[in-house]
Amino acid sequence: MKKEIHPEYHTITVEMTDGTQFETRSTYGSEGDVLKLDIDTKTHPAWTGQGGHLVDSAGQVAKFNKRFEGFGIK
């Protein structure tokens, strides 16, 4: 490994959107910094299953549905 080309690896605190915190090692900031998350597994629709909606751009969803209507996909 080449010397003096890698970022410093140190301990930081990560604060979730609900205020809970945990410590991890990272190259973010400097030793002891707090990384406050705007989006995490407790708020993002990919994990909560809420707020998911499909944006149909130029009828692509309708085109897909028409093309595969014989396969029983709804």
C-alpha positions in Angstrom: 0.0 0.0 0.0 1.4 3.4 -0.9 2.0 5.8 1.9 0.4 9.2 2.3 -2.2 8.8 -0.5 -5.0 7.4 1.5 -7.5 9.5 3.5 -7.4 9.3 7.3 -9.7 6.6 8.8 -11.1 7.5 12.2 -14.2 7.2 14.5 -17.3 9.3 13.9 -20.9 9.3 15.3 -23.8 8.8 12.9 -27.1 10.3 14.0 -30.3 8.7 12.5 -33.4 10.8 11.7 -35.1 9.7 14.9 -32.1 10.9 17.0 -30.5 7.5 17.7 -26.8 7.4 17.3 -24.0 4.9 16.7 -20.3 5.0 16.3 -18.4 3.8 13.2 -15.1 4.3 11.5 -15.1 6.4 8.4 -13.1 8.8 6.2 -15.9 11.4 6.7 -14.8 14.6 8.5 -12.4 14.3 11.3 -12.2 12.3 14.6 -15.3 12.8 16.7 -17.5 14.5 14.1 -21.3 13.8 13.9 -22.8 12.8 10.6 -26.6 13.7 10.7 -28.6 11.7 8.2 -31.6 13.3 6.3 -32.7 9.9 5.0 -32.2 6.5 6.5 -33.9 3.1 6.8 -36.5 4.5 9.2 -37.8 7.2 6.8 -37.0 6.1 3.2 -39.9 4.6 1.2 -37.7 1.7 -0.1 -37.6 0.4 3.5 -40.9 1.6 4.9 -43.1 0.6 2.0 -44.9 3.9 2.0 -45.2 6.6 -0.6 -44.2 4.5 -3.5 -45.8 5.6 -6.8 -45.0 5.2 -10.4 -44.3 8.2 -12.6 -45.3 7.3 -16.2 -43.1 9.1 -18.6 -44.6 9.3 -22.1 -46.9 6.3 -21.7 -44.1 3.8 -21.0 -46.1 2.0 -18.3 -49.1 1.6 -20.6 -46.8 0.4 -23.4 -45.2 -2.2 -21.1 -48.6 -3.4 -19.8 -49.9 -3.7 -23.4 -46.9 -5.7 -24.5 -47.0 -8.2 -21.6 -50.8 -8.4 -21.0 -50.9 -12.0 -22.0 -48.5 -13.1 -19.2 -50.9 -12.3 -16.4 -48.9 -9.4 -15.0 -51.1 -6.7 -13.4 
